[in-house]
Amino acid sequence: ISQMNSVKGGTVTWKPQPWRDADSGGGEPLSDSDSEEEDFPDDTTTPLGEYVTLGLKQLLDAQQLCDVTLVVEGKSFMCHRVLLAAVSPYFRAMFTSPLVESRLTEIRLEEVTPSVMEAVIQFVYTGEAGLSLDTAEDLFVAANRLQVMPLQNLCSRFLFEHLSVENCLGMYSLARSHHDQLLLRASLRLVAQHFPRVARQRDFLLLDAGTLGSLLESDRLGVESETEVYDAARRWAEHQPAVRYAHMPALLRHLRPGLLTSEESRRLSKELGPKASTEGMGGPLRPREGMLEKKIVCVDLKPREDEALRESDYTVDCFDPRTGKWEKLSALGSLLCPGCTAVGSRLFVAGGVLRTGQVSSSLHEYDVVLDRWISRPSMEQQRAMFGLLGSGDVLYALGGCNRMALLDTCETFDLRTQRWAPGPRLPLPLRSFACATLRGRLYLLGGATLEQNRAVVHAGVLIYHTVTKTWSRVAMDSGATCLAGGVAVRGGVCAVGGYMRDAAKFLDGNYTQLEPLDATGRVLFFREGRGSGADREVAAAPGGGGSDRAPSPVVFPGLPRRIAAGGVARWKRRIYVLGGENGSRFYDSVYCWKPGWRSWVQRREKLPGDTGGVSQFGCTTLKFPKKHILARLRSALEKQGREKRLSRKTDDAARDRQSRRANQEV
């Protein structure tokens, strides 16, 4: 007994101890049954919270110990103050304030129906709510007003899962008025993607001016012409012209005149008047989502062994999966294993190994309109085989290596201030890892780290939380690789291909490959943790299948061949793998796969040029303006340039006149 009890401050605290069998010391087991197992306690215990919930529900059903009555449209609901106050800040403030209302035993609630209030109370006492498309919206509004956040979150999730083109406008208005970010982002994405169709719905005509304005200013609208935005605003105004025409000047300020053709500008000038059509529209010179198209960009697909090539020959190549055609972009020079990432329509390339063998610290940004590279401030450290990721307005340069060592450092580049700053140090030195960004988290899968001057594969995943600014580390039982391609998909991130081991040895600032390697065709899917804090991985072996350690929303088949250091990018819902290597063999193939396909498909197209295959190049997906929009953007920029030059000439002439006048006076 002394082992089962402890004395604290004069009180005895009893703790249950593990059950001991008679064989462990002294005496026969006490048993009246034929099976001794029946006399042993099971390992399950009912949590205290379940007892509390069950007891409160029993008290409610029996109407016992109720100390407050909520009255809704004449119907009374007897409840317990302490539970309402514990769940809802609204009721807590009501019951704990010094005002007379806190002592009332009967409280009347407005703007809620009895059936909705009954559902709210049922949820408060049981944690359960019977949701349907007919009730979820009203419950969401009531939960928001009464500040029952768990119920509001439940309703929000339900409405999120039942979003459609038909109801997305109503959901957008609901989320905007109640500040629900999850529902707001999801509904806005759907409204914007299908804007031409949504704008013809009757619900569109019922929007208030503020909500319509927030839609018209969005970059996400899936329109190919700015006149579609104007036509939607005009249709909305003509529904109630006496009231809504007054809002048109404010709505027109969201139109983007630089994206209009000459014919479209003349039309608006005719309908609105010359002054309104030019001065009234103040939107930015920035294309909307429907005016863009995604393409896969590959940095340095030229063979480094060809000494006849000049730096200007190392063009950046661009693949359009829709047409199957390759295009050449402005040259950047030879770069092996650079960091490459896109933030919207902005492409960044950093670091990499130069043709001379030196490791670069430079950063360049690609101008998609003028087809030119712009030099940005360089990183503090030279890096290759590192991760370059974007999250929000920040670029992260993570780990990698140079001629001196493997790196555990990180640098961040602020896209607004154009400045580098020290970033979060990695938990260990790491290079050649697969990486991707998903929901404000940076995922670093596998890679190579250093043990006793020898590179070994890191059997784990590093996750950086950009909001909390903390690292977490998750071990992997198997499947870790280096020189794999990383890509984010729905529900997680993938590491495609790679090597299962690293045979490089570092000595005196150089590294050598000790033995040939054999690549893998596996696709490692690392599932994003949803609220539980537990991120888990699912490995797909060549030919399909996956582990049963964690269920996956998709099953990834293995690659048709073993590939490492290939270019991996996501285009729409498909994953593309371009080029790559396996030891001393190099590939120029293009494979793609999307959920629902049983295997990868090889495209007819190959990497451009007769190279025989390329690996360890930069690869990402970038949004380009469509050709008709690109022409307008260039024309608008040329016009702005002429106006600036004319303005400078005018200013210079004015200064010259003032100078001559001053000299004459002297």
LOGUZA-541887 format. One line per field, with one value per residue (C-alpha): residue in three letters; x, y, z. Coordinates in steps of 0.001 Angstrom, whole numbers. Layout:
LOGUZA-541887
res	[ALA ...]
c1	[X ...]
c2	[Y ...]
c3	[Z ...]
***
This chain:
LOGUZA-541887
res	[ILE SER GLN MET ASN SER VAL LYS GLY GLY THR VAL THR TRP LYS PRO GLN PRO TRP ARG ASP ALA ASP SER GLY GLY GLY GLU PRO LEU SER ASP SER ASP SER GLU GLU GLU ASP PHE PRO ASP ASP THR THR THR PRO LEU GLY GLU TYR VAL THR LEU GLY LEU LYS GLN LEU LEU ASP ALA GLN GLN LEU CYS ASP VAL THR LEU VAL VAL GLU GLY LYS SER PHE MET CYS HIS ARG VAL LEU LEU ALA ALA VAL SER PRO TYR PHE ARG ALA MET PHE THR SER PRO LEU VAL GLU SER ARG LEU THR GLU ILE ARG LEU GLU GLU VAL THR PRO SER VAL MET GLU ALA VAL ILE GLN PHE VAL TYR THR GLY GLU ALA GLY LEU SER LEU ASP THR ALA GLU ASP LEU PHE VAL ALA ALA ASN ARG LEU GLN VAL MET PRO LEU GLN ASN LEU CYS SER ARG PHE LEU PHE GLU HIS LEU SER VAL GLU ASN CYS LEU GLY MET TYR SER LEU ALA ARG SER HIS HIS ASP GLN LEU LEU LEU ARG ALA SER LEU ARG LEU VAL ALA GLN HIS PHE PRO ARG VAL ALA ARG GLN ARG ASP PHE LEU LEU LEU ASP ALA GLY THR LEU GLY SER LEU LEU GLU SER ASP ARG LEU GLY VAL GLU SER GLU THR GLU VAL TYR ASP ALA ALA ARG ARG TRP ALA GLU HIS GLN PRO ALA VAL ARG TYR ALA HIS MET PRO ALA LEU LEU ARG HIS LEU ARG PRO GLY LEU LEU THR SER GLU GLU SER ARG ARG LEU SER LYS GLU LEU GLY PRO LYS ALA SER THR GLU GLY MET GLY GLY PRO LEU ARG PRO ARG GLU GLY MET LEU GLU LYS LYS ILE VAL CYS VAL ASP LEU LYS PRO ARG GLU ASP GLU ALA LEU ARG GLU SER ASP TYR THR VAL ASP CYS PHE ASP PRO ARG THR GLY LYS TRP GLU LYS LEU SER ALA LEU GLY SER LEU LEU CYS PRO GLY CYS THR ALA VAL GLY SER ARG LEU PHE VAL ALA GLY GLY VAL LEU ARG THR GLY GLN VAL SER SER SER LEU HIS GLU TYR ASP VAL VAL LEU ASP ARG TRP ILE SER ARG PRO SER MET GLU GLN GLN ARG ALA MET PHE GLY LEU LEU GLY SER GLY ASP VAL LEU TYR ALA LEU GLY GLY CYS ASN ARG MET ALA LEU LEU ASP THR CYS GLU THR PHE ASP LEU ARG THR GLN ARG TRP ALA PRO GLY PRO ARG LEU PRO LEU PRO LEU ARG SER PHE ALA CYS ALA THR LEU ARG GLY ARG LEU TYR LEU LEU GLY GLY ALA THR LEU GLU GLN ASN ARG ALA VAL VAL HIS ALA GLY VAL LEU ILE TYR HIS THR VAL THR LYS THR TRP SER ARG VAL ALA MET ASP SER GLY ALA THR CYS LEU ALA GLY GLY VAL ALA VAL ARG GLY GLY VAL CYS ALA VAL GLY GLY TYR MET ARG ASP ALA ALA LYS PHE LEU ASP GLY ASN TYR THR GLN LEU GLU PRO LEU ASP ALA THR GLY ARG VAL LEU PHE PHE ARG GLU GLY ARG GLY SER GLY ALA ASP ARG GLU VAL ALA ALA ALA PRO GLY GLY GLY GLY SER ASP ARG ALA PRO SER PRO VAL VAL PHE PRO GLY LEU PRO ARG ARG ILE ALA ALA GLY GLY VAL ALA ARG TRP LYS ARG ARG ILE TYR VAL LEU GLY GLY GLU ASN GLY SER ARG PHE TYR ASP SER VAL TYR CYS TRP LYS PRO GLY TRP ARG SER TRP VAL GLN ARG ARG GLU LYS LEU PRO GLY ASP THR GLY GLY VAL SER GLN PHE GLY CYS THR THR LEU LYS PHE PRO LYS LYS HIS ILE LEU ALA ARG LEU ARG SER ALA LEU GLU LYS GLN GLY ARG GLU LYS ARG LEU SER ARG LYS THR ASP ASP ALA ALA ARG ASP ARG GLN SER ARG ARG ALA ASN GLN GLU VAL]
c1	[0 2860 3914 443 8 1887 1372 1199 534 -1269 -3545 -3309 -3198 -3985 -2775 -3711 -709 -147 -1870 449 -112 273 3412 5189 5244 3172 -173 -2775 -4909 -8382 -10886 -14392 -14572 -13206 -11138 -8576 -8599 -12083 -10703 -8135 -9203 -9147 -6899 -9716 -11084 -13849 -12463 -13809 -15083 -17479 -18947 -19357 -21024 -23354 -24232 -25022 -27225 -29098 -29583 -30902 -33324 -34589 -34628 -32666 -30464 -31270 -30726 -31482 -34181 -33554 -36712 -36855 -40078 -42093 -40426 -38435 -35181 -34006 -30200 -27238 -25367 -22008 -22052 -23215 -20538 -17852 -18601 -19570 -17754 -21062 -22876 -19844 -19841 -23610 -23574 -20481 -21106 -22074 -25238 -28705 -28999 -26462 -28940 -31933 -33265 -35028 -33242 -34879 -32859 -33622 -32650 -32694 -35437 -36511 -35377 -31931 -31636 -32585 -29814 -27301 -28217 -28074 -24531 -23446 -24555 -23529 -20993 -23191 -25113 -27273 -26200 -27796 -27698 -31035 -29825 -26055 -26158 -28629 -26642 -23448 -24956 -26369 -23105 -21228 -23627 -23627 -19862 -20101 -16886 -16737 -20173 -19256 -16118 -18152 -20675 -17893 -16260 -19611 -20322 -16768 -17220 -20505 -19323 -20411 -20629 -24337 -23953 -20456 -21760 -23999 -21190 -18803 -21220 -21808 -18095 -17259 -19905 -18860 -15072 -14631 -11298 -11513 -14892 -13962 -10862 -12539 -15683 -13715 -11556 -14664 -16414 -13304 -12548 -16059 -16739 -18302 -20776 -21399 -22015 -25051 -26711 -29590 -27670 -25119 -27773 -28498 -24950 -24410 -22075 -19269 -19200 -19296 -16442 -14304 -14894 -14128 -10766 -9598 -6641 -8218 -11073 -11150 -11793 -9903 -10995 -11500 -14786 -16240 -15693 -17309 -20304 -20869 -20841 -23190 -25645 -25688 -26375 -29141 -31020 -31939 -30767 -32341 -30342 -27249 -26073 -24658 -22256 -20860 -18038 -16672 -17007 -15324 -12228 -11563 -11343 -7876 -7725 -4231 -5663 -8252 -7791 -8322 -11707 -12757 -11624 -13709 -16741 -16435 -15789 -18994 -21072 -19560 -18245 -14587 -13880 -15432 -13796 -10283 -10235 -12756 -10760 -7817 -7050 -3427 -1606 -1712 -3383 -6122 -6013 -7987 -5489 -2586 -1436 928 4058 6997 10303 13656 16890 19997 19217 22500 25313 28116 30680 30197 33062 31876 28843 28965 27155 24565 23765 22476 18898 16078 13582 9832 7457 3745 2033 -1158 456 3474 5800 9077 9949 13216 13414 16220 19605 20805 24030 25125 23914 24065 21762 20414 17474 14399 10935 7957 5810 2761 4106 7547 10341 13473 16704 19499 22863 24038 27382 28855 30604 33924 33136 32598 29390 27212 25439 23514 19745 17930 14281 12667 10496 7779 6575 9913 11611 14682 16537 16921 19784 18697 20873 23042 22796 25316 26514 27269 24795 24053 21841 19682 16005 14557 10930 8449 5822 3854 6218 9349 11859 13681 17140 17565 20644 22607 26363 29325 32991 33552 30840 27269 25097 22526 21979 18988 18531 15275 14636 11839 10166 8905 12141 14432 16722 18254 18259 19352 16640 15801 18768 18051 18215 21072 23238 21311 21569 19937 16534 13101 11160 7789 5550 2048 -279 2423 4775 8086 8669 12184 12049 15104 18327 21923 23585 27117 28428 32212 32990 30675 27299 24360 20669 18589 15746 13265 11309 12000 8975 9272 6121 6288 3609 5077 8648 9504 10956 9541 11143 9424 11328 10633 10811 11850 11809 14047 16006 18342 18290 14549 12117 9664 6131 3072 -208 -3587 -3144 635 3955 5800 9408 9685 12536 16030 18825 18313 21873 24662 28204 29899 32857 33818 37458 39370 36452 35866 33707 34138 31769 33103 30941 28193 24621 21334 18258 14753 11386 9511 7208 7154 3945 4200 764 161 -967 -4505 -4943 -3504 83 1022 2450 2818 4254 3042 5565 4510 6780 7412 4371 1929 777 1484 2130 -703 946 -1280 -4215 -3585 -6112 -4329 -2229 942 2252 5991 7841 8302 12067 14463 15108 17059 17795 15017 12920 9647 6774 3010 941 -2757 -3532 -714 2817 5534 8977 11449 14882 16945 19678 20483 24159 25983 22830 20932 17378 15546 12063 8926 6508 3242 612 -2577 -4884 -7032 -4400 -3070 387 2625 2338 5320 4777 5882 7881 11449 13788 14799 18041 19912 21518 20920 19572 20087 19803 20262 18646 16214 12537 9252 5828 5321 2293 2715 344 -1520 -293 -3059 -2585 1197 943 -1252 1082 4085 2163 1094 4670 5968 3339 4327 7975 7188 5169 8024 10568 8286 7772 11538 12075 9393 10952 14433 13145 11452 14666 16653 14229 14462 18268 18449 16021 18117 21310 19659 18580 22139]
c2	[0 2353 2091 3005 6132 9357 12024 15646 18333 15963 14510 11070 10944 7536 6549 3275 1032 -1560 -4846 -7530 -11207 -13709 -15037 -11765 -12328 -14073 -15773 -17198 -14934 -14337 -15653 -17067 -17550 -20166 -17546 -15518 -12895 -11783 -10717 -8351 -4713 -3639 -826 1495 4229 6691 10252 12690 14945 12256 11946 15728 15917 13010 14404 17884 16430 14382 17502 19375 16586 16394 20200 19958 22695 25011 28624 30666 30625 31757 32990 33003 34109 33005 29586 28978 27027 26253 26048 26252 29549 27991 25875 28721 30998 28324 27813 31321 34626 36315 34625 34902 38685 38764 36693 38230 41932 44235 45272 44190 41867 39515 38716 38089 34546 35063 36447 37245 36730 38415 37647 33886 31329 28714 25814 27329 28115 24547 23286 25655 24437 20814 21418 23187 20214 17348 18671 17349 19209 17791 19895 20142 22674 24015 24598 25136 28768 29839 27923 29585 33059 32243 30686 33762 36119 34089 33476 29695 29293 25467 25419 28223 26344 23160 24993 26729 23403 21953 24913 24747 21102 21895 24919 24983 27447 27800 28855 30411 33990 33592 31904 34733 37353 35285 34776 38420 39753 37341 37484 33758 33494 29807 30189 33590 32366 29229 30989 33875 31393 29735 33043 34407 31242 31146 34892 35173 32423 33657 37223 35989 34459 36167 36160 38433 41129 40943 41810 45044 47648 46971 43229 43797 46274 43779 41266 43667 44658 41029 39768 36298 36987 34376 36850 37122 40700 43667 44388 41311 43109 46275 44382 42666 45991 47568 44656 44945 48701 48382 45989 48986 52014 54667 53469 51853 54249 56394 53557 53204 55783 53879 50527 51836 52685 48946 48590 48387 50642 49487 46038 47365 47262 50429 49143 48360 51816 53463 51448 52506 56099 56037 54546 56452 59616 60397 61806 58920 56281 57654 59357 57110 53857 53611 49880 48694 47603 43972 41060 39083 35313 34519 36543 34328 30863 28535 27146 25122 26997 25143 26974 25731 22709 22985 20419 21983 19816 21733 24234 25951 27388 30990 32337 33961 30497 29322 30420 29627 27244 27255 24316 24776 21441 22631 22987 20746 23477 24779 28475 30247 33013 35487 33909 33824 31834 28379 27365 23871 23106 26646 27630 28326 29406 31465 33827 34522 35903 36607 34108 34053 32151 32183 30571 27493 26286 28484 27134 28004 25687 28541 28655 31720 33929 35990 36489 37309 38090 37497 40212 38280 41354 42610 39162 40222 39293 41846 41547 41711 41954 38860 36419 36658 33098 31205 28320 25385 22327 24409 25195 28477 28847 31697 32295 35531 38394 36536 34287 31668 30401 27235 25110 23823 23711 25563 24751 25133 23095 21858 24650 24845 28569 30343 33772 35605 38137 40683 41225 44655 46134 44077 43225 40031 39206 36208 33556 30600 28257 24665 21957 20322 20926 19799 19866 18195 17894 18029 21078 22768 25361 24514 26604 28773 25862 25056 21310 19905 16184 13958 15429 14763 15728 15178 12500 12184 13950 11587 12535 10422 10668 12452 10077 12725 15844 19343 21654 25391 27166 30702 31979 30664 30840 27394 24191 20723 17465 14220 10964 8649 4882 4463 6107 9128 10301 13026 14839 14236 16765 18409 19570 20493 18734 18695 17442 17185 17365 14878 13885 12361 9972 10636 8534 6383 7084 9593 8366 11787 12504 16034 16865 20181 22087 19640 16585 13462 10674 7462 4993 4956 5396 3864 6087 5148 5406 5857 8782 9737 11495 13313 14105 17512 17492 18815 20175 17129 18285 14888 14920 11499 10021 7498 5973 4676 2035 1645 114 1584 791 2558 1941 1572 3823 6760 6961 9152 11142 9921 6884 7726 5148 4757 6325 4196 4452 5285 9036 11421 15161 15689 18814 18381 20866 20975 22232 22540 19200 17281 16549 16740 15132 16398 14958 13613 11062 7617 7390 8097 7893 11046 11454 13914 12440 14224 12271 13441 12091 13347 11883 9132 7859 4401 5115 7876 8879 9745 12768 12724 15891 15745 18302 20853 20381 17199 16954 13301 14262 16847 16816 19115 22153 24685 23971 25571 26609 30270 32323 34179 36796 35462 36832 39385 40654 40658 42945 45376 45358 46125 48861 50383 50271 51907 54624 55168 55374 58005 60010 59869 60957 63777 64803 64832 66956 69379 69571 70063 72823 74531 74360 75788 78700 79376 79233 81634 83991 83933 84635 87565 89035 88758]
c3	[0 748 -2895 -4099 -2016 -1515 1121 49 2628 4989 2292 731 -3070 -4512 -7967 -9656 -10182 -12914 -12059 -10724 -11319 -8494 -10163 -9499 -5780 -3107 -2912 -5234 -7405 -6022 -8527 -8488 -12236 -14582 -16443 -14600 -17374 -16309 -12936 -14434 -15064 -18691 -19865 -20888 -18661 -19445 -19605 -17052 -19844 -21009 -17520 -17342 -20748 -19987 -16576 -17902 -20621 -18004 -15880 -18912 -19866 -16279 -15986 -12741 -11254 -14176 -13125 -16264 -18949 -22516 -24234 -28043 -29738 -26711 -26363 -23169 -22831 -19295 -19068 -16714 -16513 -15782 -18947 -21201 -19737 -20129 -23825 -24950 -24220 -25076 -22171 -19894 -20295 -19770 -16564 -14973 -15630 -12734 -14588 -13518 -16537 -14946 -12169 -14387 -14428 -17766 -20827 -24136 -27297 -30606 -34208 -33701 -34229 -31647 -33833 -34290 -30567 -29726 -32022 -30395 -26904 -28057 -29320 -26121 -24010 -26303 -28808 -31622 -34315 -37080 -40053 -43469 -46259 -44970 -41392 -41510 -42621 -39907 -37284 -38500 -38077 -34634 -33454 -34608 -32821 -29596 -29904 -29724 -31677 -31827 -33454 -35846 -36889 -37391 -39570 -41472 -42261 -43369 -45666 -46994 -47963 -49736 -51741 -55365 -58231 -57486 -53820 -53711 -53990 -50960 -49038 -49946 -48621 -45475 -44805 -45492 -43120 -40342 -40916 -41499 -43282 -44260 -45943 -47349 -49164 -50500 -51726 -53231 -55129 -56577 -57372 -59040 -61002 -62463 -62460 -65955 -65043 -61502 -62705 -64645 -61580 -59825 -56532 -58164 -58552 -54814 -53721 -51844 -53341 -50861 -51540 -55306 -55056 -53154 -55961 -58807 -57336 -56987 -59014 -58997 -61408 -64159 -66987 -70253 -70914 -68611 -70370 -68632 -65316 -66649 -68053 -64703 -62842 -65380 -65196 -61400 -61572 -64173 -61859 -59673 -61652 -59433 -56423 -57888 -60618 -57826 -56971 -60504 -60158 -57149 -58931 -62091 -60073 -59863 -63665 -65207 -68284 -69252 -70091 -72560 -76326 -78348 -79491 -75898 -74757 -77484 -76430 -72791 -73842 -75871 -73045 -70118 -71730 -72453 -68994 -67072 -69225 -68695 -65315 -63573 -63892 -61566 -61291 -61396 -64531 -63436 -65236 -63544 -63074 -66227 -68266 -67192 -68241 -66419 -68002 -66685 -66588 -66700 -65879 -67769 -69921 -71816 -71430 -69391 -71192 -74464 -74322 -77500 -75678 -74509 -71443 -73732 -75128 -71751 -72292 -69923 -71512 -71011 -71638 -72248 -71420 -73109 -76545 -75997 -77298 -75903 -75897 -75147 -72561 -71992 -71131 -67519 -67838 -66756 -63284 -61792 -58830 -58366 -56193 -58307 -57197 -58354 -56307 -58460 -61743 -60264 -60954 -58785 -59375 -56801 -56125 -58003 -59319 -62046 -65126 -63490 -60578 -58168 -56128 -56687 -54152 -56712 -56943 -60168 -60878 -64263 -65804 -67661 -69567 -70909 -71027 -69092 -65918 -63146 -60691 -57051 -53900 -53425 -50538 -47710 -48381 -51560 -51930 -54221 -53747 -51398 -51056 -52330 -51219 -51125 -48469 -48436 -49246 -48118 -49898 -47828 -48859 -46787 -46176 -49162 -49515 -50956 -51437 -47711 -45992 -45754 -44416 -41649 -42151 -43674 -45219 -45881 -48643 -48144 -51521 -50443 -49099 -51381 -48473 -47118 -43413 -41303 -41190 -38944 -38582 -39603 -36910 -38866 -41963 -45024 -48815 -51838 -50151 -51737 -50579 -50991 -49327 -48114 -45922 -44458 -43726 -45372 -45829 -46297 -47117 -46883 -48217 -47237 -43965 -42732 -40377 -39917 -43209 -45076 -46497 -45320 -46181 -43569 -42673 -41705 -42584 -41295 -41097 -40527 -39335 -40711 -38318 -35056 -36432 -35089 -36518 -36028 -37071 -38051 -38470 -41415 -41076 -44688 -48073 -47385 -50444 -51607 -54971 -55222 -56664 -54254 -55014 -52957 -53704 -52025 -48489 -48401 -50200 -52422 -52949 -56419 -57204 -55865 -54392 -51302 -50142 -50681 -51232 -51317 -49040 -47971 -47346 -47447 -48905 -51774 -52174 -54239 -55214 -53708 -55612 -58260 -57087 -58165 -58204 -57083 -58773 -55501 -54784 -51113 -50047 -46746 -45382 -43888 -40260 -39843 -36339 -34582 -34934 -36385 -39898 -41452 -44611 -47151 -49543 -52935 -54395 -58115 -59675 -57163 -53656 -50383 -46755 -44268 -41721 -42658 -45063 -48073 -50122 -53258 -54148 -56028 -58497 -58862 -61782 -64923 -64471 -61654 -61721 -59515 -59836 -62373 -62737 -60849 -61153 -60734 -63644 -62842 -61127 -62802 -61631 -64298 -64113 -66707 -67456 -64574 -64049 -62683 -61871 -65123 -67272 -68168 -69455 -71708 -71126 -69865 -67630 -66100 -63718 -62088 -59417 -60857 -63279 -62498 -63900 -65183 -68840 -71004 -73222 -76837 -76248 -74925 -73444 -76101 -78010 -78763 -75330 -74551 -71141 -68392 -64587 -61583 -63221 -61763 -62409 -61362 -62651 -63580 -64578 -67882 -69344 -72339 -75642 -76149 -72598 -72932 -75954 -74004 -71010 -73209 -75000 -71679 -70342 -73525 -73158 -69531 -70610 -73254 -70745 -68208 -70823 -71918 -68305 -67709 -70813 -69655 -66195 -67658 -69934 -66995 -64968 -67900 -68210 -64496 -64658 -67614 -65897 -62735 -64730 -66508 -63190 -61884]
***
